[in-house]
Amino acid sequence: MVRLAAGDAEVAVEPEHGCRIASLRVGGTELLVSGEGYGSFVMVPFCGRTDRGRVRNGGRVYQLPVDAPPHALHGFARDGRWRTVGSDGRSAAFTWELGEPWPWSGTVTQLVELAEDGGSLTLTLGVETAAESFPAQAGWHPWWRRNLGRGGSDVRVDFDPAWQEERGPDHLPTGRRVEPRPGPWDDCFGMPDGVDVTLTWPGELKLSVTSRAEWVVVYDEQEAAVCVEPQSGPPNGLNTAPRLVTPIEPLEVRTTWAWRRVEAESRRTAGAG
């Protein structure tokens, strides 16, 4: 476990369990659902579902393990044993080598950085190859607690996407973009100006998830959690919107989670009046 701290924020990273953010505590309050498979895990080298586990690169089709029948799900980085290459108490860097069952070799890097004042966390993923080019995606799958357990209301999710990817009966995008529909969701949305989603636990905390990535999946069908997943492409994007990682053009994606206490802000406003 690698532990980071700044201000009143504490982060725990488990490099040997997929470089997962196992805990994010602000002022002593845990924001992520804890336990195996939860926290916030890395999605690399693909995000969401890949159609029947098949990936086309040039004229060849490769078969990936089907771990969420009938599809492959969320890549393999979440099951990998990552290596810690540096940590200074407020930030840390980790690497993981791509390989079987992925058909290509490469290196994945994750940087985890707490702001000096403890008011935000920035995560950066890089995917590199030194040899053959290949399609890839990168992103994060945080499980935010629906309720912080302090007697307050459940979280509210606010965002303004340009479109929603129509979801077919196989849970893959059909290729048709539709007007955003009301939840509950297990859906991908397009935000061409960058991901910008706000989670508000009324009277307790407001947290923004931002990224220059243009896609976000929102999943709120579980009772205990809400997922807001910034990612570099849509589900099945290895096939429908491939982004090649080449020796001269790696893939890099970054997200920042910034928070502030709503109750403290209210008291300051009242005092100023």
Secondary structure, 3 states (H helix, E strand, C coil): CEEEEECCEEEEEEHHHCCEEEEEEECCEECECCCCCCCEEEEECCCCEEHHHEEEECCEEEECCCCECCEEECECHHHCCCEEEEECCCEEEEEEEECCCCCCCEEEEEEEEECCCCCEEEEEEEEECCCCCEECCCEEEEEEECCCCCCCCCCEEECCCCEEEEECCCCCEEEEEECCCCCCCEEEEECCCCEEEEEEECCCEEEEEEECCCEEEEECCCCCEEEEEEECCCCCHHHHCCCEEECCECEEEEEEEEEEEHHHHHHHHHHHC
